[in-house]
Amino acid sequence: MSQTDESLITATIEGYVLAMSTGAEEGLRAAFHPRASIIGNFQGAVEWLSVDAYVGEVMVAGLPPNTSPNWTVASLDLRAMQPL
């Protein structure tokens, strides 16, 4: 992985974290491919959401904005990635 790849990935993650922390709808959408599925565990149940459904849930959650979230990228491993 090149330094440019790492910088681009880190910038995307930072944009996502800031969008989540401030409720910025466009920033959330920008972090995902339009046909992405967001899969996770919420309150003990598996959720499988489209980008629209995920962004909708984040927006209605009404969490107080945090303009200084504490986050870090611990490691990146792209060996399993396939080109689109």
HUVEN-V863405 format. One record per helix or strand of 3 or more residues. SS is the DSSP state (@ for helix, = for strand). FROM is the first residue (numbers start at 1). LEN is the number of residues. If there is no record, write none. Layout:
[[SS/FROM/LEN] [SS/FROM/LEN]]
This chain:
[[@/3/20] [@/25/6] [=/37/6] [=/45/6] [@/51/11]]
